[in-house]
């Protein structure tokens, strides 16, 4: 998943970002509300982890503007405020969950996983294309029941294509799914990942399910 982490305390932000990256997520970090709004305007995020007490633009304003923009990102609010009124206000503005500081990083990871599952029905967590199965709950792809040895970015690319089966994805849109905004890589790395992914699927005995639409992008039909 692509996650926006909005937290002004640098040590906490770095610790959370490193943990989420270790879990295989793509993470962009913002240190204040204005920077967060810039990210939200430029990218689509499955999840936003949002502190409330931020410089320049406060977290509740970021949350309100996010919802006004029509984005359906799931929002986990972080706050040192533990009053009922604070939680009610955040939830009424469109937050999906509220976690009070201090907290354990493992709890935050569990909350993020729960938010991810909340938007998926049981059927959507297991995606099937012929003999290929993609289990999004554990981030594992199988060919004829046998696990595929995919890198995190190969898996993310495959899940994106299979989850939105039939949709053509441009190289740039796929790049934004699997690389954060600080990456110095070119979007042509997607071509390399597609090539290695195809080779692994073929070695596992699967037909080439990834189609190339020249001038447009890639899809799984």
C-alpha positions as CSV (number, residue, x, y, z in Angstrom):
1,X,0.0,0.0,0.0
2,X,1.0,3.6,-0.5
3,X,0.8,5.4,2.9
4,X,1.2,9.1,3.8
5,X,2.7,9.5,7.3
6,X,2.1,13.0,8.7
7,X,4.0,13.6,12.0
8,X,6.0,16.6,13.0
9,X,8.2,14.8,15.6
10,X,11.2,13.6,13.5
11,X,12.3,10.6,15.7
12,X,8.8,9.2,15.8
13,X,8.2,9.8,12.1
14,X,11.4,8.0,11.2
15,X,10.7,5.1,13.5
16,X,7.1,4.7,12.1
17,X,8.2,5.1,8.5
18,X,11.0,2.5,8.8
19,X,8.6,0.0,10.4
20,X,6.0,0.5,7.7
21,X,8.6,0.2,4.9
22,X,9.9,-3.0,6.5
23,X,6.3,-4.3,6.2
24,X,6.5,-3.7,2.4
25,X,4.5,-0.4,2.2
26,X,5.5,2.6,0.1
27,X,5.7,5.6,2.6
28,X,5.8,9.3,2.0
29,X,6.4,11.5,5.0
30,X,5.2,15.0,5.8
31,X,6.4,17.1,8.8
32,X,3.5,19.7,8.8
33,X,0.0,20.1,7.5
34,X,0.8,22.2,4.5
35,X,3.3,19.6,3.2
36,X,0.7,16.9,3.8
37,X,-1.8,18.8,1.7
38,X,0.7,19.0,-1.1
39,X,1.2,15.3,-1.1
40,X,-2.5,14.6,-1.0
41,X,-3.0,16.9,-4.0
42,X,-0.3,15.0,-6.0
43,X,-0.8,11.3,-5.1
44,X,-3.4,8.8,-4.2
45,X,-2.9,7.1,-0.8
46,X,-4.7,4.0,0.5
47,X,-4.0,5.1,4.1
48,X,-3.1,8.4,5.7
49,X,-1.6,8.3,9.2
50,X,-2.3,11.8,10.6
51,X,-1.1,13.6,13.7
52,X,-3.5,16.3,14.9
53,X,-1.0,18.8,16.4
54,X,0.9,20.0,13.3
55,X,2.7,23.2,12.4
56,X,1.3,25.5,9.7
57,X,-1.9,23.6,9.1
58,X,-3.4,21.6,11.9
59,X,-4.4,17.9,11.4
60,X,-8.2,18.5,11.6
61,X,-8.0,21.0,8.7
62,X,-5.9,18.5,6.7
63,X,-8.6,15.8,7.4
64,X,-11.4,18.1,6.4
65,X,-9.7,19.2,3.1
66,X,-8.9,15.5,2.4
67,X,-12.6,14.6,2.6
68,X,-13.7,17.7,0.7
69,X,-11.4,16.6,-2.1
70,X,-13.4,13.4,-2.5
71,X,-10.4,11.2,-1.7
72,X,-11.4,7.9,-0.1
73,X,-8.1,7.3,1.8
74,X,-8.5,5.6,5.1
75,X,-7.3,7.9,7.9
76,X,-5.7,6.8,11.2
77,X,-5.5,9.8,13.5
78,X,-2.6,10.1,16.0
79,X,-3.1,12.4,19.0
80,X,-2.0,13.0,22.5
81,X,-5.5,14.2,23.1
82,X,-7.6,11.6,24.9
83,X,-10.9,13.5,25.4
84,X,-14.1,12.1,24.0
85,X,-14.8,15.3,22.2
86,X,-11.5,15.2,20.4
87,X,-12.2,11.7,19.1
88,X,-15.8,12.5,18.2
89,X,-14.7,15.6,16.2
90,X,-12.0,13.7,14.3
91,X,-14.4,10.8,13.5
92,X,-17.2,13.2,12.4
93,X,-14.7,14.9,10.0
94,X,-14.0,11.5,8.4
95,X,-11.3,9.7,10.4
96,X,-11.5,5.9,10.3
97,X,-9.6,5.3,13.5
98,X,-8.0,7.2,16.4
99,X,-4.9,6.1,18.3
100,X,-3.8,8.0,21.4
101,X,-0.1,8.7,22.1
102,X,2.0,7.1,23.4
103,X,1.4,3.9,21.6
104,X,3.3,0.8,20.6
105,X,4.4,0.6,17.0
106,X,3.0,-2.9,16.7
107,X,-0.4,-1.6,17.6
108,X,-0.2,1.1,14.9
109,X,0.8,-1.6,12.4
110,X,-2.2,-3.8,13.5
111,X,-4.5,-0.8,13.1
112,X,-3.2,-0.1,9.6
113,X,-3.8,-3.8,8.7
114,X,-7.3,-3.6,10.0
115,X,-8.1,-0.5,8.0
116,X,-6.8,-2.2,4.9
117,X,-9.0,-5.2,5.5
118,X,-12.0,-3.1,6.4
119,X,-12.4,-1.9,2.8
120,X,-12.2,-5.4,1.3
121,X,-14.7,-8.1,1.3
122,X,-13.5,-11.6,1.9
123,X,-13.6,-12.4,-1.7
124,X,-11.4,-9.4,-2.7
125,X,-8.7,-10.5,-0.2
126,X,-8.1,-13.6,-2.4
127,X,-7.7,-12.6,-6.0
128,X,-7.7,-15.3,-8.6
129,X,-6.7,-15.3,-12.2
130,X,-6.7,-18.9,-13.6
131,X,-4.0,-20.8,-11.6
132,X,-2.7,-17.6,-10.0
133,X,-3.8,-16.6,-6.5
134,X,-2.9,-13.4,-4.8
135,X,-3.7,-13.3,-1.1
136,X,-3.6,-9.6,-0.2
137,X,-4.1,-10.3,3.6
138,X,-0.6,-11.9,3.8
139,X,0.9,-10.3,0.7
140,X,1.6,-13.7,-1.0
141,X,1.2,-14.8,-4.6
142,X,0.8,-18.5,-5.5
143,X,1.0,-20.3,-8.8
144,X,-0.9,-23.6,-8.7
145,X,-0.8,-23.5,-5.0
146,X,2.9,-23.0,-4.7
147,X,4.2,-19.7,-3.3
148,X,6.0,-17.4,-5.8
149,X,9.3,-15.9,-4.7
150,X,8.6,-12.3,-5.5
151,X,10.4,-9.2,-4.3
152,X,8.2,-6.7,-2.5
153,X,8.0,-4.5,-5.5
154,X,7.2,-7.4,-7.9
155,X,4.4,-8.4,-5.5
156,X,3.0,-4.9,-5.3
157,X,3.1,-4.5,-9.0
158,X,1.3,-7.9,-9.5
159,X,-1.3,-7.1,-6.9
160,X,-2.1,-3.7,-8.5
161,X,-2.6,-5.3,-11.9
162,X,-4.7,-8.2,-10.6
163,X,-6.8,-6.1,-8.2
164,X,-7.9,-3.8,-11.0
165,X,-8.2,-6.5,-13.6
166,X,-9.1,-5.3,-17.0
167,X,-7.8,-1.7,-16.4
168,X,-4.9,-0.4,-18.3
169,X,-2.2,1.0,-16.0
170,X,0.3,3.5,-17.4
171,X,4.0,3.1,-16.5
172,X,3.8,6.3,-14.5
173,X,0.8,5.2,-12.5
174,X,2.4,1.9,-11.6
175,X,5.6,3.6,-10.7
176,X,3.7,5.8,-8.2
177,X,2.1,2.7,-6.6
178,X,5.5,1.1,-5.8
179,X,8.0,4.0,-5.3
180,X,7.8,6.9,-2.8
181,X,8.2,10.5,-3.8
182,X,11.9,10.6,-2.8
183,X,12.9,7.9,-5.2
184,X,15.5,8.9,-7.8
185,X,14.6,5.9,-10.0
186,X,13.1,6.4,-13.4
187,X,9.6,5.1,-14.2
188,X,11.3,2.9,-16.7
189,X,12.1,0.6,-13.8
190,X,8.5,-0.6,-14.2
191,X,9.5,-2.2,-17.5
192,X,12.3,-4.2,-15.7
193,X,9.9,-5.3,-13.0
194,X,7.3,-6.4,-15.5
195,X,10.0,-8.4,-17.3
196,X,11.2,-10.2,-14.2
197,X,7.7,-10.8,-13.0
198,X,6.7,-12.3,-16.4
199,X,9.8,-14.6,-16.2
200,X,8.8,-15.9,-12.8
201,X,5.2,-16.5,-13.8
202,X,6.4,-18.5,-16.8
203,X,8.9,-20.5,-14.8
204,X,6.0,-21.4,-12.5
205,X,4.1,-22.8,-15.4
206,X,1.6,-19.9,-15.8
207,X,0.8,-18.3,-19.1
208,X,1.8,-14.7,-19.7
209,X,-1.2,-13.0,-18.0
210,X,0.3,-9.5,-18.1
211,X,-0.5,-7.8,-21.4
212,X,1.2,-4.8,-22.9
213,X,-0.8,-2.2,-24.7
214,X,1.8,-0.2,-26.5
215,X,1.5,3.5,-25.9
216,X,-0.9,2.9,-23.0
217,X,0.5,0.6,-20.4
218,X,-0.1,-2.9,-18.9
219,X,-3.1,-4.9,-17.8
220,X,-4.2,-8.3,-16.6
221,X,-7.4,-9.1,-18.6
